[in-house]
Amino acid sequence: MTELVEEIFNCPPIYNSIFACLSPPDIYRVRLSSRMLRDAVDHFHNLAYNINRHLSHFFKDPKAFRQLQAKEHFLISGSNALQFMDRSFYPKSDMDIFAYPESVKELGLYLVKSEGYQFEPREKQAKKFEDVDIKQRDLTASALRRWGSQHAWLYTSGMNELFRFKRPSDDVEVQIISTSKSPLDCILHFHSSCVMNFISHIGAYALYPVATFDKRISLAFGSTNYEKTQEAYRKYTDRGWSFPAKLDFHSVKGMEPMLAYDKARTLGDVHTWIVPLDTSDVDLDVNSPFNSLSPKNPFHYNGWVLDRVFDSWDTEMELAISFHIFHSPYFRGTYSVPNDTVQDVLDQFLDYVLHVNPAECRLNKHLDHLLPNLHCADKKVPKRLYDQLV
């Protein structure tokens, strides 16, 4: 029997066929069983999660597209990212790209001039993409607190504008979503948890991997009073996900391991599944922390909380995602932070850099690279952080 197992898992055509029938969590469990199976799974992953092959359905030159993504830090999300991580395919599905407003014009012109797409203007949009006015981000103080429960959100929240592009040769569609705060802010506003996945230039991320890919459960974050939200739920129900209804204390308690509720989450924590992407053909600045999947990547500092919300007179419970938006001219990115405590840490950090150590600002135009040093600082130092920060 042992010899048969070794023979099977030393033959790529055989074990690749076996792994193709397994879910991502099942493959991960197989990987933990032995060194031989670990090597087989790693080989399968290189084939299954080939990002250039995945992007080739939409782009003639995936490498050039990824080079632009590395420069502008936009995110691919929606059903496209779900398909990539689930190793599935939905015919006629489009691609949704979430971008900072400052990146939208360059990205759209790339689609038109380099990839053969045509701009499909919506009502009140300019006929030519070159003439489109891009609305800038809303970073006023009143707009930086974000909260939404299962019955309160529209899944379009967080968007400024949507721009549609179609390729006449095969009717493939790409949509660019100009975000009002940041790409991740928009993703955290999605209608349900099964689509809270995205692809960056270096990795693919799933925020709720166990619920999404193992249990095939999706939390709903939108009122069913809206037809578009109902349509989205029906679509993903047909694709194999179930949406728990009428949550109560006991049903939510049973989902705690897969949801990690009532705790500050970050993109870099143990609850996030990250698939590393091959970047060998992308020209990356090796000195930039944004180009690494290590804990030193400032992007992984982004966070949120999945809160339990219930009233004393009601047996039903809601789940709500909450976070703050943190923006400063001293940071390249706009970050989501999980709670007031972490927000206070960032405020103290800027206070320190600007008033106690201004040389840091003179040496570095942006201070994002220092954010990983603040991880768990709110737990280690309750008041002034100063010397512990840098």
C-alpha positions as CSV (number, residue, x, y, z in Angstrom):
1,M,0.0,0.0,0.0
2,T,2.8,2.4,0.9
3,E,4.5,1.7,-2.4
4,L,1.3,2.4,-4.3
5,V,0.8,5.8,-2.5
6,E,4.4,6.7,-3.3
7,E,3.9,5.7,-6.9
8,I,0.8,7.9,-7.2
9,F,2.2,11.0,-5.6
10,N,5.4,10.8,-7.5
11,C,3.5,11.0,-10.8
12,P,2.3,14.6,-11.5
13,P,-0.5,13.6,-14.0
14,I,-2.1,11.3,-11.5
15,Y,-1.9,13.5,-8.3
16,N,-2.8,16.7,-10.3
17,S,-6.0,14.9,-11.3
18,I,-6.7,13.9,-7.7
19,F,-6.1,17.4,-6.3
20,A,-8.2,19.0,-9.0
21,C,-11.2,17.2,-7.4
22,L,-10.5,18.6,-3.9
23,S,-11.4,21.9,-2.3
24,P,-8.7,24.4,-1.3
25,P,-9.0,23.5,2.4
26,D,-8.8,19.8,1.6
27,I,-5.7,20.3,-0.4
28,Y,-4.2,22.2,2.5
29,R,-5.0,19.3,4.9
30,V,-3.3,16.9,2.5
31,R,-0.2,19.1,2.4
32,L,0.2,18.7,6.2
33,S,0.2,14.9,6.1
34,S,3.7,14.2,4.8
35,R,6.8,15.7,3.0
36,M,6.0,13.8,-0.1
37,L,2.5,15.1,-0.3
38,R,3.7,18.6,0.6
39,D,5.9,18.6,-2.5
40,A,3.1,17.2,-4.6
41,V,0.7,19.9,-3.4
42,D,3.3,22.7,-4.0
43,H,3.7,21.5,-7.6
44,F,0.0,21.4,-8.1
45,H,-0.4,25.0,-6.6
46,N,2.1,26.3,-9.2
47,L,-0.1,25.0,-11.9
48,A,-3.5,25.7,-10.4
49,Y,-2.7,29.3,-9.3
50,N,-1.0,30.5,-12.5
51,I,-2.0,34.1,-12.5
52,N,-0.7,34.9,-16.0
53,R,-2.9,32.1,-17.4
54,H,-5.9,33.4,-15.4
55,L,-5.4,36.9,-16.6
56,S,-4.9,35.9,-20.3
57,H,-8.7,35.6,-20.7
58,F,-8.9,39.4,-20.3
59,F,-5.5,40.6,-21.4
60,K,-3.2,39.9,-24.3
61,D,-0.2,40.9,-22.2
62,P,-0.8,39.8,-18.6
63,K,2.8,40.7,-17.7
64,A,2.3,44.4,-18.8
65,F,-1.0,44.5,-16.9
66,R,0.6,43.2,-13.7
67,Q,3.4,45.7,-14.1
68,L,0.8,48.5,-14.1
69,Q,-0.9,46.9,-11.1
70,A,2.4,46.8,-9.2
71,K,2.8,50.5,-9.9
72,E,-0.8,51.7,-9.1
73,H,-1.8,49.1,-6.4
74,F,-5.3,48.5,-7.7
75,L,-7.1,45.2,-6.8
76,I,-9.0,42.6,-8.8
77,S,-12.0,41.4,-6.8
78,G,-15.6,40.2,-7.1
79,S,-16.4,36.9,-8.8
80,N,-13.1,37.0,-10.7
81,A,-10.9,36.7,-7.6
82,L,-13.4,34.1,-6.2
83,Q,-13.0,32.0,-9.3
84,F,-9.2,32.2,-9.2
85,M,-9.0,31.0,-5.6
86,D,-11.7,28.4,-5.9
87,R,-10.3,27.1,-9.2
88,S,-13.7,27.5,-10.9
89,F,-15.0,29.2,-14.0
90,Y,-18.2,31.2,-14.5
91,P,-19.0,31.7,-18.2
92,K,-19.6,35.3,-19.3
93,S,-18.4,36.7,-16.0
94,D,-16.6,40.0,-16.1
95,M,-13.6,41.4,-14.2
96,D,-14.0,44.1,-11.5
97,I,-10.9,46.2,-10.8
98,F,-11.0,48.5,-7.7
99,A,-8.7,51.5,-8.0
100,Y,-7.8,54.7,-6.3
101,P,-9.2,57.6,-8.4
102,E,-5.7,58.8,-9.2
103,S,-5.1,55.5,-11.0
104,V,-8.3,55.2,-13.0
105,K,-7.4,57.3,-16.0
106,E,-4.1,55.5,-16.6
107,L,-5.7,52.1,-16.2
108,G,-8.6,52.9,-18.5
109,L,-6.3,54.3,-21.2
110,Y,-4.2,51.2,-21.0
111,L,-7.3,49.0,-21.6
112,V,-8.2,51.1,-24.7
113,K,-4.8,51.7,-26.2
114,S,-3.0,48.5,-25.4
115,E,-5.6,45.8,-24.9
116,G,-8.2,46.8,-27.6
117,Y,-11.1,47.5,-25.3
118,Q,-13.8,50.1,-26.0
119,F,-15.2,52.4,-23.4
120,E,-18.9,51.9,-22.9
121,P,-20.1,55.2,-21.3
122,R,-23.0,55.2,-18.9
123,E,-25.6,57.9,-18.8
124,K,-24.0,61.3,-17.9
125,Q,-20.5,60.0,-18.7
126,A,-18.4,61.5,-21.4
127,K,-18.4,59.6,-24.7
128,K,-14.6,59.3,-24.8
129,F,-12.7,58.0,-21.8
130,E,-10.1,60.6,-22.4
131,D,-12.7,63.3,-21.6
132,V,-14.0,61.6,-18.4
133,D,-13.7,63.6,-15.2
134,I,-12.6,61.4,-12.3
135,K,-14.2,62.3,-8.9
136,Q,-11.5,62.4,-6.2
137,R,-11.6,60.6,-2.9
138,D,-13.9,61.8,-0.1
139,L,-11.6,61.9,2.9
140,T,-13.5,64.4,5.1
141,A,-13.6,63.6,8.8
142,S,-17.4,62.7,8.7
143,A,-16.8,60.0,6.1
144,L,-14.0,58.1,7.8
145,R,-16.0,56.0,10.1
146,R,-17.4,52.9,8.4
147,W,-20.0,50.5,9.8
148,G,-22.7,48.2,8.3
149,S,-24.8,45.3,9.5
150,Q,-26.5,42.5,7.6
151,H,-29.6,44.6,7.1
152,A,-28.1,48.0,6.5
153,W,-25.7,47.9,3.5
154,L,-26.0,48.3,-0.2
155,Y,-23.1,46.4,-1.8
156,T,-22.3,49.4,-4.0
157,S,-21.1,51.4,-1.0
158,G,-17.6,52.7,-1.2
159,M,-17.7,53.3,-4.9
160,N,-17.3,56.7,-6.6
161,E,-18.0,55.7,-10.2
162,L,-18.0,52.6,-12.4
163,F,-16.4,52.6,-15.9
164,R,-17.3,49.7,-18.3
165,F,-14.9,48.5,-21.1
166,K,-15.7,45.8,-23.6
167,R,-13.5,44.1,-26.1
168,P,-15.3,43.9,-29.4
169,S,-13.5,40.8,-30.6
170,D,-15.0,38.5,-28.0
171,D,-17.4,40.7,-25.8
172,V,-15.2,40.3,-22.7
173,E,-15.9,43.0,-20.2
174,V,-13.7,44.8,-17.6
175,Q,-15.1,47.2,-15.1
176,I,-13.0,49.8,-13.3
177,I,-14.5,50.9,-10.0
178,S,-13.2,54.3,-8.8
179,T,-13.2,54.0,-5.0
180,S,-14.3,56.8,-2.7
181,K,-11.8,55.8,0.0
182,S,-9.6,52.9,-1.0
183,P,-9.9,49.6,-2.9
184,L,-10.0,47.5,0.3
185,D,-12.7,49.8,1.8
186,C,-14.9,49.0,-1.2
187,I,-14.3,45.3,-0.8
188,L,-15.3,45.4,2.8
189,H,-18.6,46.9,1.7
190,F,-19.5,43.9,-0.5
191,H,-22.9,42.3,-0.4
192,S,-21.6,39.0,1.2
193,S,-18.5,37.4,2.6
194,C,-18.0,34.9,-0.1
195,V,-16.8,37.6,-2.5
196,M,-14.5,39.3,0.0
197,N,-11.4,38.1,-1.9
198,F,-9.0,40.0,-4.1
199,I,-5.9,39.7,-6.2
200,S,-3.0,42.1,-5.8
201,H,0.2,42.2,-7.8
202,I,1.9,39.7,-5.4
203,G,-0.8,37.6,-3.9
204,A,-4.4,36.5,-3.8
205,Y,-6.3,37.1,-0.5
206,A,-9.4,35.5,1.0
207,L,-10.7,37.2,4.1
208,Y,-12.9,34.3,5.3
209,P,-11.4,31.2,3.6
210,V,-12.9,28.5,5.9
211,A,-16.4,29.8,5.6
212,T,-16.0,30.5,1.8
213,F,-14.1,27.5,0.5
214,D,-14.6,24.8,3.1
215,K,-18.1,25.2,4.6
216,R,-19.4,27.1,1.5
217,I,-21.2,29.5,3.8
218,S,-21.6,33.2,3.0
219,L,-22.7,36.0,5.4
220,A,-25.1,38.5,3.8
221,F,-24.4,42.2,4.3
222,G,-27.2,43.8,2.4
223,S,-30.9,44.4,2.8
224,T,-33.1,42.1,0.8
225,N,-35.3,45.1,0.2
226,Y,-33.1,45.9,-2.8
227,E,-33.6,43.9,-5.9
228,K,-29.9,44.0,-6.9
229,T,-28.9,42.5,-3.5
230,Q,-31.5,39.8,-3.9
231,E,-30.2,39.0,-7.3
232,A,-26.6,38.7,-6.0
233,Y,-27.7,36.3,-3.3
234,R,-29.6,34.2,-5.8
235,K,-26.6,34.1,-8.1
236,Y,-24.2,32.9,-5.4
237,T,-26.8,30.4,-4.0
238,D,-26.9,28.9,-7.5
239,R,-23.1,28.8,-7.5
240,G,-23.1,26.7,-4.3
241,W,-23.1,29.0,-1.3
242,S,-25.6,29.0,1.5
243,F,-26.7,32.2,3.3
244,P,-27.6,31.6,7.0
245,A,-30.8,33.2,7.9
246,K,-32.2,34.3,11.3
247,L,-28.9,34.1,13.2
248,D,-29.1,33.6,16.9
249,F,-26.5,33.4,19.7
250,H,-26.0,29.6,19.4
251,S,-25.8,29.5,15.6
252,V,-23.3,32.3,15.5
253,K,-21.3,30.7,18.4
254,G,-20.9,27.6,16.3
255,M,-19.4,29.6,13.4
256,E,-16.8,31.4,15.6
257,P,-13.8,29.4,14.4
258,M,-14.5,30.3,10.7
259,L,-15.6,33.9,11.3
260,A,-13.2,35.2,14.0
261,Y,-15.8,37.7,15.1
262,D,-15.4,40.3,17.9
263,K,-11.7,40.6,17.4
264,A,-9.4,43.0,15.4
265,R,-8.5,41.4,12.1
266,T,-5.7,42.3,9.7
267,L,-4.8,41.2,6.2
268,G,-1.7,39.6,7.6
269,D,-3.3,37.6,10.4
270,V,-3.7,33.8,10.6
271,H,-7.3,33.9,9.5
272,T,-6.5,35.3,6.1
273,W,-5.6,32.9,3.3
274,I,-2.9,34.3,1.0
275,V,-1.9,32.6,-2.2
276,P,1.6,33.8,-3.3
277,L,1.8,34.7,-7.0
278,D,4.8,34.3,-9.3
279,T,6.4,37.7,-9.7
280,S,9.5,36.5,-11.6
281,D,8.3,38.3,-14.8
282,V,7.3,41.5,-13.0
283,D,9.9,44.2,-12.5
284,L,9.5,45.0,-8.8
285,D,11.5,47.3,-6.6
286,V,13.1,44.8,-4.1
287,N,13.5,47.6,-1.6
288,S,9.8,48.4,-1.4
289,P,8.0,46.6,1.5
290,F,4.8,46.6,-0.7
291,N,6.4,44.0,-3.0
292,S,6.7,41.3,-0.3
293,L,4.2,39.0,1.4
294,S,6.2,39.2,4.6
295,P,4.8,40.8,7.8
296,K,6.8,43.9,6.9
297,N,4.3,44.8,4.1
298,P,2.4,47.9,5.3
299,F,-0.6,46.8,3.2
300,H,-1.1,43.9,5.7
301,Y,-1.7,46.5,8.4
302,N,-5.2,47.0,7.1
303,G,-7.8,45.7,9.4
304,W,-11.5,45.5,10.4
305,V,-13.8,43.8,13.0
306,L,-16.7,41.5,12.5
307,D,-19.0,42.5,15.4
308,R,-21.9,40.6,16.9
309,V,-24.9,43.0,17.2
310,F,-28.0,42.0,19.2
311,D,-30.8,43.6,21.2
312,S,-31.8,42.4,24.6
313,W,-35.4,42.0,23.6
314,D,-34.7,40.0,20.4
315,T,-33.4,36.5,20.0
316,E,-32.0,37.2,16.5
317,M,-28.5,38.5,16.1
318,E,-26.8,40.5,13.3
319,L,-23.1,40.5,12.2
320,A,-21.6,43.8,11.2
321,I,-18.3,44.8,9.7
322,S,-16.8,48.0,11.2
323,F,-13.5,49.9,10.7
324,H,-12.1,53.4,10.5
325,I,-10.4,54.9,7.4
326,F,-7.0,56.4,8.1
327,H,-5.5,58.8,5.7
328,S,-2.6,61.2,6.0
329,P,-0.4,63.0,3.5
330,Y,2.6,61.2,5.2
331,F,1.3,57.8,3.9
332,R,1.1,56.6,0.4
333,G,-1.9,54.4,1.1
334,T,-5.2,54.9,2.7
335,Y,-5.7,52.3,5.4
336,S,-8.6,50.7,7.2
337,V,-8.1,50.2,10.9
338,P,-10.3,48.0,13.1
339,N,-11.2,50.2,16.0
340,D,-10.7,53.4,18.0
341,T,-7.7,52.0,19.9
342,V,-5.7,51.3,16.8
343,Q,-6.7,54.7,15.4
344,D,-5.3,56.3,18.6
345,V,-2.0,54.4,18.0
346,L,-1.7,55.9,14.5
347,D,-2.5,59.4,15.8
348,Q,0.2,59.1,18.4
349,F,2.6,57.8,15.8
350,L,2.1,60.8,13.6
351,D,2.4,63.0,16.7
352,Y,5.7,61.4,17.5
353,V,7.1,61.6,14.0
354,L,6.1,65.2,13.4
355,H,7.0,66.7,16.8
356,V,9.6,64.4,18.4
357,N,11.4,63.0,15.4
358,P,10.8,65.3,12.4
359,A,14.0,64.0,10.8
360,E,12.1,60.9,9.9
361,C,9.7,63.0,7.7
362,R,12.7,64.7,6.1
363,L,14.3,61.4,5.2
364,N,11.2,59.7,3.9
365,K,8.4,61.2,1.8
366,H,6.1,58.5,3.0
367,L,6.1,56.6,6.3
368,D,4.1,53.5,5.4
369,H,7.2,51.3,5.9
370,L,7.0,52.0,9.7
371,L,3.4,50.7,10.1
372,P,4.4,47.1,10.7
373,N,6.3,48.3,13.8
374,L,3.0,49.3,15.3
375,H,1.5,45.8,15.2
376,C,-0.2,45.1,18.6
377,A,1.3,48.4,19.9
378,D,-2.2,49.2,21.4
379,K,-1.8,46.1,23.6
380,K,1.8,46.6,24.6
381,V,1.8,50.3,25.4
382,P,-1.5,51.7,26.6
383,K,-0.7,55.4,26.5
384,R,2.2,57.3,24.8
385,L,4.2,55.2,22.4
386,Y,7.0,57.5,21.3
387,D,10.3,55.6,21.6
388,Q,8.7,52.3,20.9
389,L,7.4,53.3,17.5
390,V,10.4,53.7,15.3
